[in-house]
Amino acid sequence: MESETRELRAAGGFGRARRLLAAASWLPCVALGLALGSEPLLTTPPAHHCRPDPELLPPALRALRGPALLDASVPRLGPARAPSPCLLLRYPEPEPHARPNGTRPCTRGWHYALPAAGLLRSPVTQWNLVCEDGWKVPLEQMSHLLGWLLGCVFLGAGCDRFGRRAVFVASVVLATGLGAGEALAASFPALLTLRLLHGGALAGFSLALYVARLELCDPPRRLVFSVGAGLFSVLGTLLLPGLALLVRDWRLLQGLSALVTGLLLLFWGSPALFPESPCWLLATGQPARARKILWHFAEPGGVDPEDGSEEESSLVTELDMLGAQSPRPQYHSVLELRHTRVAWRNGLILGFSSLICGGIRAGFLRNLAPSEPTFYWPYFLTAGLEAAAAVLLLLTGDRWGRRPVLLLGTLVLGLASLLLLAGTQYLPGWTMLSLSVLGLLASHAVSALSSLFAAEVFPTVIRGAGLGLVLGAGFLGQAAAPLADVHGRGGFFLHHVVFASFAVLALLCVLLLPESRGRLPASLRDADCLRGSRARRRRPPPPPHRAGSRPERDG
């Protein structure tokens, strides 16, 4: 971590070039927000009912039209007398004026109340993913989340092996092609496969950009630029329903999203706007490439590392010596965490925290269902709470520290979930709504802080793979909700009980975490030293003794 400070000083500190590049990394997050917000738009089932089939009616009723035909064909359900979504009335065959004596499945398809979420056509309406085929919707959601999980794990490891920039460019290319392929999908199985692969490409895109931005900033500004990126992602999520209202077709919407992602290559594909991380280059033993980038950062500020202070000159000399030796790059695997004492535990706790936030969020969203008049209410509420959680982290993350804020967020998360479980039948509706909103806010805050915390406690040599595992745990938690939906909502209560219990357990685990304060360890040894009390970590090292001199004695 001392070498990180020397590198920043040699490159002119967090100067104009670094600030512009860090701010420019916010704009690609708008494309990520568009991609993340597309899932609920594509899979929201509109209100629907069976199309009447006059041939199944008695002869005396076959001439009916309009509402009368609907009343004679489709049963009414509930106090609102809404048409049944999946059943038709059954009449006895021989009698011409008979009354219905049962129900039967739809025979002529469904009538949908459109537009749904701004779209006149979606995968649900195109392939009739309702009623008997309704299980295909959560299957598609699980497929997309599984793609994100696999992308985080494998492309996160690729960030440590091939570099942040290489994975970013490759992921953007893949995400553009796969997004365009989704817009042209001819069948539901093809869409299912493309959503899986597209999720993996988006995960690599997001992860590489996140890690590169973090390693570009100096410690006091890492939280600020991470929160800024999160707000731009929320901006993309908020823009998506407006685009859906304009294009009205899911294929055009997916094509537009792929076009926005492809446009990133025109700018951020350039090494000038997305250079390789010098921290990663130095940590893996590539000083010649790191020196070019560091000197490129120093030029706009008028800093000459060759004529700097003694500390900066020693770094210049060290880089020259390492470059002259031409050492082979040394790459590391996340499996090396097995040989550490503390780093593996920190990663496990943060992964567990991310898993809980991803899984418990569905429980809070379902408690909003009684007050959910349209698609837009939970959609915009979730996006707004995500933005509010980012601002909350900005105000408290540096002032109080990462661990206290994570502890407070986990406490609020656990209390909100337990109160919802205990008071489902006794609490008034406004209290349930308030607890659900508070739980969603806490889950977004804990999820974002767990990602930032993980990036700061994992060393540079395996930061991509370590952060990928933590983010992948979050997507695994999110996949638990559609998995329960495959067989209906019968497992919702058990799902909420399990994750509420995990939230209480996570509260105890967070106490074992160290405080990072924005510092980035370079090696596994540095990451293993992140422990102990804050006072002990802040204690300055004793001054070195010169040869031939006596150390001073107390008193």
Summary of the structure (lengths in Angstrom):
residues: 555
radius of gyration: 28.0
end to end distance: 33.7
largest distance: 116.9
contacts: 1907
relative contact order: 0.13
helix: 69%
strand: 4%
